Amino acid sequence: LFPTAPSQPRIAISIELLGFYHALFERSCDSINALASALNTHYECRGFRLTTREGKIVQELFCRSISHAVQWFDVLQIHVECHVENIIGHCRQIVSKNLDRAQSAEETPPSTIPPSSDCQSLPSPDLCASILVQRCPACFAGTMFGRPLSEGGDVHVATDENFHHRHRRSAGSCPPFYEPTYFIPKAQVDEVGHQVGRARKRSPRQHHVIVPDEAIDQCEASYKAADSNKRKAAMDCFDDTGIMALICRHDIPLFFVNIDTPGEQQKYSIALLEHLFSLLPSAATVVVLYDIGCVLDRSLSKYDILNNGIVSRLRFATMAMHAYGHEWACQLTYNPHIINGLGLSDGEGTECLWSQFIKLIGIERASSRERQIWLIDQHVTTIGLEMCSDLGDWIRHRLKKGIAEQGSEAQNVISDCGIGIPELWKQWSDQRSAQLSICAHKSHITVLNSPVNSHFLDVPARLKKELDTVLVLQADVEASDRALQAARMMQDTLDALESLERSHDRLLNKIDALYTSLNIPDKFPELHGVNLEFVWTLLMVWDLKISIWKHVIGSFFEWDKLDRAVGGNQKALGTKLHQQTRKAIAKCQPALMSTIHKFNKYCERLTELYDASSGIPLPSPLPTKLAELRNDQSLLEDIWVTPSVGEIPQWLEDVDVREGIRAVLKSDRCLEEQQRLGMEADHMCRWFGHELCAIELAIRLPENSKYYLVLQQHCESLAKLQERWPNLLASAVRYASHARTAVTVATSLAHAAATSLVLQWLPPILCDIPADALSEDDAGLALDPDPIEDILDPAQIALADILEDMESPPTTNEEDSGDAEDQKDSHNVDVLWKLPFTPTVDTMDVYSNVLIACGIYANDYERLASPTARLNDTCINGCSALLYSEFQSSAATQCAIFSTHNLLHIQYHAEDNILWCNISWTRYWEKTMWILPIHRTSPIGHWVLCVIKFPSKQLLLFDSLAEQKPWKQDIKDISRLISRMSFIASKRLRVPRRDLGSWSAHLIICEPLQSNGYDCGLWVLAQVAAILRGYDITNLHEGNMIAFRRYLQSLILSIPLSDM
């Protein structure tokens, strides 16, 4: 048992229960209240109740006690782990010194381990600190450092903040009981803050400017986190407003800082980087991905915040996910997909990390300040260990999804564009030089013409208003000119003609004077002589582009923050506040869409006014869907207001060149990623061998006997990596070789000091149970030598059950064999969007009134009678049966009309007997054609039809909206339906299967027949009628739909009334 307090405990908790809770904590985080309530309920059900001296029942019996026990039990475990880490760390030093001489016979016995209380060692001149190596061997286990920053540097890290992890001031604090391993001490962060403040008070130093300050200022203004004066949380309610994390490129957390001041001040990111460099070799170079890396890079260049030894080994990049928040000039220098050396590192792993912290947000706000840090630190420890174990999977996934797929896609684009790679690189160099020089030119104009040094993008807004006046005067001049032309044709209007000419001259003088006052030759010298309306429209487009960009990035940031709050955009929102937030964001979209439509309209007008001799490139229209706009590169590009010298460059005019440039950049990033993955795989393999050797040595040293079991657990955990880490870049043979060498070297190092290891065995506990109390089955279970299977989640268990059914031998159970046969005989369907034959057109007369008997409900008739009502499944199935009874032709007798529910049965894996009961009445195995109505669950619902022809093995697809993409999933389900029903009929009736062979799918119509949102069901029934009458396609058009409704009504009215 374990006491609930270090002194004077009242309750003791089972150590086994505390160990179980620790494992539970790693999966579901803090659940003290749930465990305490469950224990209280369990004991109450058994009749055990704790009362006070007065006889009152104690309500909260276990919560506080278990909480204290868990807390102190964890502190004890951490103390043991720290001491074990010191033991292994000492053995690492021995191994590193003696590994190359492991075969020497003159090896001396190792010395006794010196006492130490520090778990993280300082770095050697050539190696990273042990704490970094243990957290990510792929990044920090290397032995060579100093790779140039232009080639990507040695290490890639990313930093990001999260302002959801706040701590309420009212929750208070408690005495410190835990020394966090991931959090940097507050005193160290505050000292960096004082250092930043002192540096900013000194005058800025000279630095080389690549991106103009105006562009970075715009990035800082657009990204709200860059404003350190903005209050991210109410400091009156919260004393801690968030946390900031530093992770490696494999998304493994390295260090954290606690944010206790308003906003995201630079001292937190600088403290993280300074702490990281203190644990790296003096030659190591680092690339940092940060949302506002451009702003921080400028600050470190202008002010003496960090010493030059760190700044010279540091390079910044922005995160790819928030690229839309940066100016294009900034993107050319800081975007990880554009700049050289970063491979496929994009910094998006921080979002994956924050998604695993959602469960802590509510708990930590009400916890004491020290307990909040303890909860986060323990949760980070669990996440870090799991991510480190998953490094092999990470590399395999990056090789497959990153290098293989993205690289091959980029090569295909390069091949399709028809332009050589050297030419594409030349075009990219020209584009980068031109766009950066244009930004510098804009910066120069701003300083000259703006007394308040405002942004250059305000100039078009001023010119636009003045140009409005010029255009109004120009319209008056044109009217006056037309009057003069008419007056000159009349002989008796000489006096009026002279007056008009004087007025005309005055207007021309006013226009010249006003146009001169605009100072366009100075502000825009390249626009001198260009059509005024073209200039006005071009500036309007410029102004609208800026407005769109600001509104779009604001909307994207809001969505990203909301998605982060709930753990990602794929998770459902479960609170009313989140729903209201989404609605509030959605209300801003119509205004944004209106602005985009206006922008595209002006782009069209520019095309009409365009004069090729001006040499001004025309802007590209923007997508009208936010999802497409987010990934559209044209959103980030500036509007050109200056003509190009000579011909318009290909990178600006030719779409193939632009796509080729993006593809060649992607291909280059994939090659860089492959090289980096190769180095990381070598680091992991080498670290595995050294770490295993150190642990094996620690186990063999006699002074570590009391820690034998803990060391053995470390060894077993490490041995599992031999199965998980091998990949294409480091084979299992290499890992096996390192494992054998590790054991050999450890045995050699410990040989001289080897003595008989004395194990401290626990006394056995014997339990006397009568022999007849155990059945044979129970006894057999106790002696079962089979290993325990890995624990699977429910989804994996369900998948395992399905796979076992598939692999089981055939039995007499038709349902089981049907599922297996369905999987075995599945076949591919070739989708061809062009019919191989000319369809016959039905000439149905919808105005005839023929009576027929069939059953249908009254409410379905009311739905059919409404001219704008969408038909439901009952209407489709009932009217299909009516039409089948109506058209008793030779074609109809060869048709089997399926229900709208049959495909759903296939999608939800219904049993064979259910399928047979619902479809066998059609005698489908005798029919040559199956008619299958399908309902798509779109936001408003949509009906389509598939006609299955067995003689030609064709699927004829009918969609009144002529959509193609949704059919891909439908065809898979239809193929399963054909195979499944054919197999069932073959088993039950011993009829030959007709589904085997190659099938093809064809879209019957390629142009939409329907323009409204409610007639799709009628179109499906019209097509059913055409098929039953022996034709391939209906001849009805949208104007016949009302008459077709009446025709179906007449069929229904012919059915006798029933009292049901």
GULO-395403 format. One record per residue (C-alpha): x, y, z; residue in three letters. Coordinates in pm, whole numbers, plus 32768, in hexadecimal, padded with zeros to 4 digits. Example, Ala and Ser with C-alpha at 12.3 -4.5 7.8 and 13.67 -1.06 7.14 Angstrom:
BEGIN
84CE7E3E830CALA85577F9682CASER
***
This chain:
BEGIN
800080008000LEU806781687FC3PHE8010828180B8PRO7F4983B08046THR803F84A480EBALA81B184A0814BPRO815284C082BASER801C846C8389GLN7F5983C6826EPRO7DF3836182B2ARG7DC28277818BILE7EAC819380C7ALA7E7481387F5AILE7ED67FF87EADSER801480227DE1ILE7F7B7F457CD4GLU7E5680387CBCLEU7F4381617CA6LEU800880B27B94GLY7EC7806F7AD9PHE7E5F81DB7AFETYR7FB2824A7A79HIS7F7B81797940ALA7E1982027928LEU7E9F8366794APHE7F7F832E781CGLU7E4E82DE7748ARG7D3783B977D2SER7DF484BE789DCYS7D83852B79F6ASP7C5284637A66SER7C6684727BE1ILE7AFA84D67C09ASN7A8083B97B2EALA7B5282B77BE6LEU7AEB833A7D3CALA797A833B7CE1SER799381DC7C50ALA7A3881567D8ELEU793882047E68ASN7818816B7DA1THR78BF80167DA2HIS78E5800E7F1CTYR778980987F5AGLU76F47F807E88CYS77AD7E897F68ARG77267F2F80A3GLY785F7FEF8110PHE78228159816FARG790982478228LEU78638326832ATHR78D384398414THR78C98426858FARG776D84BE857CGLU76FB83AA8491GLY76EA84808356LYS775383DE8211ILE78978465817CVAL784A84D58019GLN79AB85067F8CGLU7A5983D78018LEU7B6F838C7F21PHE7BA184BC7E42CYS7C9985837F14ARG7D47844E7F9CSER7D8083AF7E49ILE7DF184FA7DBASER7EFD85207EC4HIS7F6983B57EA5ALA7F8983D07D2BVAL804F850F7D4FGLN814E84877E48TRP816183357D9FPHE81BC83E67C5CASP82C584B47D0FVAL835E83727D95LEU835A82D37C3BGLN840184047BA5ILE850F83F57CB0HIS855282887C5CVAL855482CE7AE6GLU864483EE7B18CYS873783107BD5HIS871881FF7ACDVAL875C830479C1GLU889983687A79ASN890681FC7A7CILE88C581D37908ILE8968832578C0GLY8AA882B8796BHIS8AA3817578A2CYS8A7582407764ARG8BB982F477ADGLN8C6D81AC77E2ILE8BE0811B76A0VAL8C38824D75D2SER8DA08240764DLYS8DD180C97621ASN8CF0806974FCLEU8E02807E73F9ASP8EE47FA674D2ARG8DDF7EA67534ALA8EAB7D8374AFGLN8FE17DDE7573SER90447CE37680ALA90E47DEA7760GLU8F997E8A77BCGLU8F8F7F0E7922THR8E5B7EE97A00PRO8D7680177A13PRO8D7F80F87B3FSER8C6C81267C3ATHR8B5782107BD2ILE8B8183687C73PRO8A5483FD7D23PRO899384FA7C59SER884485A77C73SER883E86467B1DASP877F85837A14CYS87EA865778EAGLN895986667896SER8A01878577E3LEU8A6F874D767CPRO8BCB86E07622SER8C8187B6751EPRO8C1686CB7407ASP8ACE86367486LEU897886AE74F5CYS890B869E765EALA887F855376D0SER872785E87714ILE8705864B75A4LEU878784FD7525VAL8690843E75FDGLN856A85107587ARG85B484EF7414CYS86D7841273A5PRO868A84577238ALA86D685CA725FCYS87E085D7736EPHE889C848A736EALA898784F47258GLY8AFF85197280THR8B46861E7174MET8AC287817187PHE8AF988C270C6GLY8A27888F6F8FARG89F489E06EDEPRO88A88A8C6F16LEU88818AB56D9FSER887489386D8AGLU877389166E9EGLY884E89156FD5GLY887687F870CDASP872D880C718BVAL85CC887E7133HIS84EA88EE724FVAL839A899F7261ALA83048A79736ETHR819D8AE073A8ASP80BE8B6674BAGLU7F6B8AF7753BASN7E978BEF75FDPHE7D8D8AF27661HIS7E618A63777DHIS7E158B6E7880ARG7E188B6079F8HIS7D128C117AC8ARG7DA18CFE7BC8ARG7C968C917CC0SER7D168B277CB7ALA7E4A8B997D79GLY7F928AE57DB2SER801C89D37E90CYS817689867F1DPRO826489107E0BPRO827B87977DFDPHE82FD87517CA0TYR841F87C27BC6GLU839F87C97A5EPRO847A87297954THR83E887D87825TYR839C893878A8PHE84AE8A3E78ADILE84BD8AEC7A01PRO84048C367A1DLYS853C8CE87A9DALA85F68C897960GLN84DB8D0A7883VAL84C18E4F7945ASP86368E877924GLU86148E6477ABVAL84FA8F6377B8GLY85DB905D786FHIS86EA9015776EGLN85FA90627651VAL858991A376FAGLY86EF921E772AARG874991CD75C1ALA861E928B7535ARG867C93C475F6LYS87C493D47537ARG87CB945873D4SER8796935472BFPRO88CA92D17215ARG890892C470A0GLN888691896FFDHIS885591026EA0HIS86EC91226E2CVAL8663901B6D3EILE84F0904B6D7FVAL848391BA6DA0PRO841A92286EFAASP82C892966E6FGLU827991316E06ALA82DA90A56F5BILE820E91B47005ASP80E291406F3BGLN81238FD76FA5CYS81389048710DGLU7FF3910770F3ALA7F388FEF7043SER7F9E8EE17138TYR7EFF8F3B7282LYS7FF18E6D734DALA81098F5872E4ALA806D907873A6ASP8106905574FFSER802C916F7586ASN7EE690BB7537LYS7E4990157665ARG7E128EAB7609LYS7D5C8E65774BALA7CCA8F29786BALA7DEF8F47795BMET7CFD8F997A73ASP7C728E397A5ECYS7DA58D7479F2PHE7F098D837A73ASP7F8C8C977964ASP7F018CDB7808THR7F978BBF773DGLY80C48AE976F0ILE81C78AE975DDMET826A89AF7556ALA83A7895B749BLEU8397881873D1ILE8481876972E1CYS84258724717BARG839B85CE71DFHIS8296868172B7ASP833D860A73FAILE83248710750FPRO84738792758ELEU842D88B1767FPHE830F898D76FBPHE82EB8AE47797VAL81C98B6B785EASN81368CB177D4ILE80E28D9778F8ASP80D58EEB784ATHR7FDA8F78774EPRO80088F0C75E7GLY81258E4E7549GLU825D8F0F75A3GLN83A18EB474F9GLN844B8E587641LYS839F8D057644TYR84168C9074EFSER85718D21752FILE85868C6E767FALA85308B2375D7LEU86398B5674CBLEU87438BC775C1GLU87018A947698HIS871489B27565LEU88638A4274F7PHE88EF8A117656SER88C288997623LEU8950888974C0LEU8AB788727446PRO8B5F89BC73FCSER8B5889787285ALA89EC89047267ALA890689CC7182THR878F89E671B5VAL86678A4470D7VAL85378AC1719BVAL83D88ABC710CLEU82FB8BBF71B1TYR81B58C67714CASP82598DBD715CILE83BD8D4C711EGLY83F28E747036CYS83A88F687154VAL84898EB4724CLEU85A08E98714AASP859790127114ARG859F9053728CSER86D08F7572C1LEU877D901C719ASER87349181720DLYS877491587382TYR888590AF7448ASP879A8FBE74FAILE88598E7A74BELEU89D08E617494ASN8A588E4D7335ASN8AC78CE6736EGLY89598C7D737FILE88CA8D6D727AVAL89CB8CFE7177SER89598B9371A4ARG87E68BE47199LEU86F58BFC7074ARG85818C44707DPHE845E8BCE6FA5ALA82E88BFD6FC1THR81F18AE36FEDMET81578A6A6EA8ALA7FFE8A4D6F43MET7FE38BC36F82HIS80908C356E45ALA7F5D8D016DE4TYR7FAB8DF46F00GLY80F08E6C6E63HIS81478F576D48GLU81C58EB96C08TRP831A8F596C36ALA832C8EAF6D88CYS82C58D656CECGLN83E48D726BF6LEU84DA8D7A6D18THR84318CB96E31TYR83368BBF6D9EASN83BC8A5D6DE3PRO832B89DA6C9DHIS83ED8AE06BD7ILE853E8B106C80ILE86578A136C5AASN86C389116D58GLY858888CF6E24LEU850C879B6D6CGLY83A487566DD1LEU83C087F46F2ASER829A88E06F4DASP8261891170C2GLY80FE888E70BBGLU814C878D71C9GLY80FE888E72D5THR7F8D8874727DGLU7F9E86FA72A7CYS8040872E73FALEU7F3788237472TRP7E2287377406SER7EA0863F750BGLN7E848743761EPHE7D0F878A75F7ILE7CB086AB7719LYS7D8A87787808LEU7CF488D077C9ILE7BCC88B978B5GLY7C8787FC79C6ILE7DB888DA79E0GLU7CF48A1F7A00ARG7C6189B37B4DALA7D9F890D7BCESER7EA789B87C9DSER7FBF8A5D7BDCARG80C289557C37GLU7FD188397BEDARG7F8488D27A98GLN80F588C67A3CILE810C87647AC4TRP7FE386EF79F2LEU806B878778B2ILE81CC870A78F3ASP815B85A67935GLN807A85A67804HIS81978629772CVAL827B851777B2THR8184840D7742THR815484AD75EDILE82CB84D275B9GLY831583667608LEU820382EC751CGLU827883CF7403MET83DE835C7431CYS836D81F37414SER82AC825072D7ASP83DA82E37224LEU83F281B37141GLY828881DA70D8ASP82C2834F70A5TRP83E383136FB6ILE832782076EF5ARG81F982EB6ED3HIS82D3840C6E5CARG837E832B6D5ELEU823082B66CD3LYS814883E16CEFLYS825084ED6CDAGLY836C848D6BF4ILE82CC837D6B1EALA817584166ADEGLU81CA85886ADEGLN830E85506A23GLY826B84816911SER8150857D68F3GLU824C869768CBALA830B85D467C1GLN81C8859D6700ASN817E87126704VAL82DF875E668BILE82B986636570SER816586EC650CASP81D088596505CYS82CC880E63F0GLY83DA88FA6475ILE8535889064DCGLY859C88976649ILE86BE898E660EPRO85CC8A806568GLU84D78A5E6688LEU85E98AAE6781TRP86488BDF66B2LYS84E08C5466ACGLN84C78C266824TRP86058CEE685CSER857F8E06677CASP84308E066833GLN84CE8E16698BARG85BC8F2D6928SER84AC8FF9687FALA83B08FDD6998GLN84A9902B6AAALEU852C915669EASER83C991D469B1ILE838591C36B25CYS84C492896B66ALA845193886A61HIS830193A76B14LYS83B293E16C5CSER848294F86BC1HIS834B95A56B35ILE829F95916C87THR83B896456D39VAL83C597586C31LEU825497A46C0CASN81B7975B6D5ESER81FA985B6E72PRO818597666F7CVAL823A96416EDFASN80F195876EAASER80E494496DE4HIS80FE94656C6CPHE7FB993AC6C44LEU7F0294E86CBBASP7F7595A36B81VAL7E7A94FB6A94PRO7D5C95596B7DALA7DBC96CA6B67ARG7DF396C469F0LEU7CAC960B69B8LYS7BDC97286A45LYS7C94982D6976GLU7C77975A683DLEU7AFE974F6872ASP7AF998C96840THR7BCF98B06708VAL7AE997AC6670LEU79B6988466B6VAL7A5B99A76601LEU7ABE98BE64E8GLN7951985E64BEALA78F499D264A7ASP79FF9A03639EVAL797698E662CEGLU7817997762E3ALA789B9ACE6281SER795B9A3A615EASP7823998D60DBARG77679AD860F0ALA787A9B86602DLEU786F9A825F1CGLN76F99AAE5EF9ALA77149C2A5EFBALA78179C315DE7ARG771A9B895D02MET76229CA95D2DMET76699DF45C7AGLN758D9ECC5D5BASP76339E815EA7THR777E9F3B5E8FLEU774E9FFB5FD4ASP76F49EC36096ALA781A9E0F5FF6LEU79119F126072GLU78819EF961D3SER78989D7E61D2LEU79FF9D886158GLU7A609E726272ARG79B79D8F6372SER7A5F9C6262D7HIS7BB59D0462F3ASP7B779D5D645FARG7B1A9BF364AELEU7C559B756405LEU7D279C6864CDASN7C7E9BF76612LYS7CC49A8B65C1ILE7E319AD06573ASP7E5A9B9B66B1ALA7DAF9A95678BLEU7E66997466ECTYR7FAC9A2F671FTHR7F519A67688DSER7F2D98F268BDLEU80A498DA6886ASN8079978467E1ILE81C497A76721PRO827497C26874ASP81A896CB693BLYS817395D96819PHE826196456704PRO821D95086641GLU80A7955D6629LEU80E096A56573HIS801896A4642FGLY7F4795716489VAL7DCB9581645DASN7D31962B658CLEU7C15953365B3GLU7D10941765A5PHE7DDF94C166B4VAL7CA994FD678ATRP7C3793936764THR7D95931167A8LEU7DA893D768EBLEU7C4C93616949MET7CC291F9691AVAL7DF3924469EDTRP7D1F92D96B01ASP7C2791B76AF8LEU7D4190B76AFFLYS7DC791516C3FILE7C6C91536CDASER7C2E8FEA6C77ILE7D7E8F7C6CFETRP7D4190206E50LYS7BE28F916E74HIS7C4B8E366DFDVAL7D6F8E0F6EECILE7C948E8E7008GLY7B908D876FB6SER7C968C756F94PHE7D358CCE70E2PHE7BE08CC3718BGLU7B978B6B70FBTRP7CF08AEC715FASP7CCD8B6572C5LYS7B738ACD72DDLEU7BEA8981724FASP7D0F8980733FARG7C2189B57462ALA7B688873740FVAL7C9387A673A0GLY7C8087CC7225GLY7B8E881F710FASN7B1C86B470FAGLN7A8F86AC725BLYS7926870572A0ALA78D988357373LEU782187DD74ACGLY77E7892B7555THR76F18A417511LYS780A8B417519LEU78C38A9273FFHIS77868A7D7331GLN77488BF0735FGLN78AF8C3B7302THR78908B7771BFARG774E8C2D7168LYS77EE8D7E71ACALA79148D2970C7ILE78278CA96FBBALA77688DF36FBBLYS789F8EA56F3ACYS78BB8DC66E09GLN77AC8E696D2DPRO785B8FBB6D3EALA79A88F186CE9LEU790F8E596BC7MET78748F9B6B45SER79C990426B4DTHR7A698F206A93ILE79598F2B6988HIS799390A26962LYS7B0A90636945PHE7AD48F616833ASN79E990536780LYS7AF5915E677CTYR7BF2905E66FDCYS7B05901965DAGLU7AE7918F6597ARG7C6291AF6594LEU7C6E90A46489THR7B7F917063B3GLU7C4C92AE63E1LEU7D9C920663C6TYR7E9D929162D4ASP7FB8919F6296ALA80A692BD6252SER8091932C63BESER814991F5642DGLY808891E16576ILE8038907965DBPRO7EC8903F661DLEU7E5E8FB96773PRO7DC78E5E6792SER7C648E2E6818PRO7C3A8D90696FLEU7B7A8C5169C2PRO7A238C8A6A56THR7A418B6B6B50LYS7B008BA36C93LEU7B938A446C94ALA7C2B8A816B3CGLU7C8E8BE46B93LEU7D558B6E6CC1ARG7E428AA56BE6ASN7E438B936ABDASP7F988C2E6A8AGLN7F0A8D5869CBSER7E708DD96B0FLEU7FCD8E1F6B94LEU80518EC96A5AGLU804F90416A2CASP7F9590FA6919ILE808691816817TRP806892F867D5VAL81AC93146713THR81EA929B65B1PRO82F49195657CSER842D91F464BEVAL841B9151636AGLY83399023634DGLU82698FA26470ILE83398E926518PRO82C88D2A64F8GLN82B28CF76670TRP81A68E036676LEU80E88DB66539GLU81058C3E64FAASP80348B5F65DFVAL81058A2D6588ASP82408AE165F5VAL81A78B416742ARG813389DD6780GLU8284895A6712GLY83368A426806ILE825F89C76925ARG829E885E68BCALA8417888868A2VAL841B892969FBLEU835288066A86LYS8439870B69DDSER856787B96A73ASP84C887B26BCDARG8489863B6BA7CYS85F685FC6B52LEU866286C56C82GLU856E86046D59GLU85F784B76CDEGLN8759851D6D3BGLN86EF85906E94ARG862584536ED3LEU875A83886E7EGLY882884416F83MET871584207086GLU86F582AA7048ALA886C82887082ASP8850835171C5HIS873982727245MET87EE813071F1CYS893381A47293ARG887E822373CATRP87C480DA73E9PHE8909801973F7GLY89B1810574EFHIS8880812175D0GLU884A7FA975D7LEU89B97F757629CYS89A48071774AALA886F7FCC77DEILE89017E6F77B9GLU8A3A7EEA786ALEU896D7F877982ALA88B47E3F79B4ILE89FB7D7C79CBARG8AA07E607ACDLEU8A6D7DCA7C2BPRO8A417F1C7CDAGLU88FE7F4E7C15ASN885A7E0F7C8FSER87437EBC7D50LYS86DC7F6B7C0ETYR86EB7E2D7B43TYR85757E137AFCLEU85597F807A93VAL86897F6179B1LEU85FE7E20791EGLN84BB7ED778C8GLN85877FE27815HIS863F7ED47756CYS84FC7E2976EBGLU84647F73767CSER85997FBF75B0LEU85997E647518ALA843D7EA4748ALYS84CF7FBC73B6LEU85977EB572F9GLN844E7E4C725DGLU83B17FA57235ARG84CF807F71B8TRP855E7FC77087PRO850180626F38ASN857F807D6DD5LEU869D815F6E43LEU870D80876F6BALA86BD7F176F47SER866A7E1A7054ALA87BB7D757011VAL88727EAF7086ARG87A27EC071C3TYR87E27D4F7209ALA89567D8871D8SER89527EAD72CBHIS88937DDA73C9ALA89927CC073B8ARG8AB57DB473D1THR8A117E6174FCALA89F77D1F75C1VAL8B5C7CBC7569THR8BF07E0C75C9VAL8B257E21770CALA8B977CC57771THR8D007D1E7724SER8CF37E6477ECLEU8C517DBC7919ALA8D247C7B7908HIS8E357CE779F6ALA8D3A7D5F7AF9ALA8C457C457ABCALA8BD57B927BF4THR8AB07ABA7C3ESER89837B9B7C32LEU88B97B857D71VAL874A7BBA7D2DLEU866B7C2B7E46GLN85427B467E1DTRP83FB7B8A7ECALEU837F7A767FB3PRO828479977EFEPRO811679A97F59ILE806A78567F61LEU7EF478317F3CCYS7E5476E37F9BASP7D3076947EB5ILE7C8375407EA7PRO7CCE74817D69ALA7B5E74477D1FASP7B2175BE7D21ALA7BCF75DD7BD3LEU7B3675567A98SER7C0774CC797FGLU7BCC760678B6ASP7C4876E379D1ASP7D7D760F7A01ALA7DC3761D7891GLY7DAC77957891LEU7EB177B079A0ALA7FA876E278D5LEU7F6677867787ASP80BE77D876F4PRO803C78BF75E3ASP80A97A2B7600PRO7FAC7B33765CILE7F277BEB752EGLU7F557D617509ASP7E367E337581ILE7D6C7EB7745CLEU7C757FD0744FASP7B0B7F8373EAPRO7B477FDC727FALA7C6F7EEF726AGLN7BAB7DDA7314ILE7A917DFF7218ALA7B8B7DF570FBLEU7C307CBF718DALA7ADF7C0F71A1ASP7A987C5F7034ILE7BED7BE26FCBLEU7BBF7AA0708FGLU7A737A656FE0ASP7B1C7A9A6E91MET7C3379A46EE3GLU7B5378966F79SER7B15775B6EA7PRO79C877346DF0PRO78A676B86EC3THR773C76656E8BTHR76D577B96F12ASN7666787D6DE3GLU768F79D06E8BGLU77FC799B6EE6ASP785579076D96SER779D7A1C6CE4GLY78747B276D85ASP79B17A6E6D33ALA794B7A336BCBGLU78E67B9E6BA9ASP7A447C096C07GLN7AE77B006B30LYS7A2A7B4369EEASP7A287CBE69F6SER7A867D4F68A7HIS7AEA7E9C6813ASN7A027F716743VAL7A92804E6630ASP79E681A16636VAL79BB823164D7LEU7913838364BDTRP78B583496350LYS77AA825662DBLEU7825814961E7PRO76D0814A613BPHE75BE823A60D0THR74A4822F61D1PRO733E82006161THR7257831961D3VAL710682D56272ASP6FD0837F61DBTHR6EF2835F630BMET6DAD8428630BASP6D8984B06469VAL6C338544641DTYR6B8483F463FBSER6AAB8381651DASN6ABA820B654EVAL6A34816D668CLEU6AF38063674CILE6AD27FC968A4ALA6BE37FE069AACYS6C0A803B6B1EGLY6C92818A6B9BILE6C5882656CCDTYR6B9683AD6CC9ALA6CB084856D52ASN6D93840E6C3AASP6C8D84796B3FTYR6C8885D36BDDGLU6DFF85E96BBAARG6DE785876A4DLEU6CCF86826A0FALA6D9F87A76A8CSER6E5288466961PRO6F9188936A25THR6FA1876E6B17ALA70C386786B0BARG705D850D6AF4LEU70B4841F6C0CASN710F82AF6BFDASP6FA3823F6C17THR6F4483106AE9CYS706782866A1FILE7025811A6A7AASN6EA881336A58GLY6EAC81ED690CCYS6FB481006883SER6ECB7FDD68D1ALA6DAA8096682ALEU6E7A80D566F2LEU6EE77F6866EBTYR6D797EFB66F4SER6D1F800165EFGLU6E1D7F9C64E6PHE6DFA7E2464BBGLN6EDF7E1A638ESER6FE77D1D6331SER70F07E0B63B4ALA703E7E306504ALA702E7CB96539THR71AD7CAC652BGLN71D27DB86635CYS71F27D9467AEALA71A87ED56867ILE726A7EE969ABPHE72007FAE6ADCSER72AB80EF6B46THR7310803A6C86HIS73CE7F1C6BE4ASN75117FDC6BAALEU750580576D11LEU74FC7EED6D81HIS763F7EB26CC4ILE76E37FE96D52GLN768F7F836EB5TYR76EF7E136E82HIS75997D736EB0ALA75867BFB6ED2GLU75387B1C6DAAASP73E47AB46E26ASN73767C206E44ILE73E67C676CE1LEU73397B306C62TRP71F07B806D10CYS71EB7CE16C83ASN72517C976B1BILE71F67B2F6AC8SER708E7B8B6A6CTRP71167C3C6935THR71AE7AF268B7ARG72DE7BC2685DTYR73AF7A8F67FDTRP72CC7A5F66D1GLU72D87BC86659LYS73D27C596566THR73AF7DBB65EBMET73A67E47674CTRP731C7FA36795ILE73B4803968D1LEU733F818B695BPRO744782306A38ILE742383466B35HIS754E84216B86ARG754F84C36CDBTHR75C486196C6ESER7554874B6D37PRO7405874C6C7CILE740585E46BFCGLY741985736A93HIS7389844C69CETRP744B839868BBVAL741B824F67FELEU74F8812F6792CYS748D80336688VAL75527EEE669CILE75637E2F6552LYS75E67CCC6571PHE76017C6C63FFPRO76F37D8B63B7SER77767DA8651DLYS77347F1D6522GLN76C68012662ELEU75F6812B6598LEU75FF82536686LEU74EC835A6683PHE750C84A26742ASP742D85C866EASER754586B3675DLEU764985FA6686ALA774785E567A3GLU786784F2677EGLN793284F868C1LYS7829846769AFPRO7805833268D5TRP795C82AE6936LYS78EC823F6A8FGLN779481D26A10ASP783680EE690FILE78F9803B6A20LYS77B87FF96AE0ASP77007F8D69A5ILE78187E9B6952SER77FA7E026AACARG767F7DE76A81LEU76A67D2B6938ILE77A77C3A69C6SER76EB7C006B08ARG75947BBF6A6BMET76277AE2695CSER76D97A0F6A5EPHE75A179EF6B3AILE74D079796A11ALA75E1788769ABSER75EE77EE6B08LYS747A77DA6B46ARG73FC777A69EALEU753376DF694EARG751E77CE6826VAL765B783A6770PRO76F7798467D1ARG76DD7A9A66D3ARG77AA7BAA677BASP79057B256729LEU79D77BDB6627GLY7A2C7D4365D1SER79237E4F65F6TRP79107FB46576SER784980E365EEALA77BE81F1650BHIS7714833B6553LEU75D7834D6481ILE75BE84CA647EILE76DA85C46484CYS76108704649DGLU752A875865C4PRO73B687256589LEU734D87BF66D3GLN737C89276744SER72AF89266886ASN72E2887069CDGLY71AB879569E3TYR716A86D5689EASP728185D368B6CYS719084C3692DGLY70A885086806LEU71CD84EA6715TRP7226839867AAVAL70C0831C677BLEU70B983A36616ALA71F782DF65CBGLN715E81A8666BVAL703381CE6586ALA711681EA6456ALA71D780AD64B6ILE70957FEB64F0LEU70198059639CARG71547FD162F6GLY7219811562C9TYR7366818D6351ASP730F82F363ABILE71DA83C763E5THR717584D962F4ASN70D485B463FDLEU7158870E644EHIS712F87EE657AGLU6FEF888764F3GLY6F49872F64F8ASN6F8386F2666AMET6E38878A66DDILE6D7B86B765E1ALA6E428585664BPHE6DDA85C567B4ARG6C6F85C96744ARG6CA584876683TYR6D2D83DD67BCLEU6C09846C6883GLN6B1583CF678FSER6BBC828067C4LEU6B9E82A5693BILE6A318316692DLEU69DC81D46875SER6A36810E69AFILE690380AD6A7FPRO68E781596BD3LEU693780906D0BSER68E080C06E7BASP6A4280686EF0MET
***
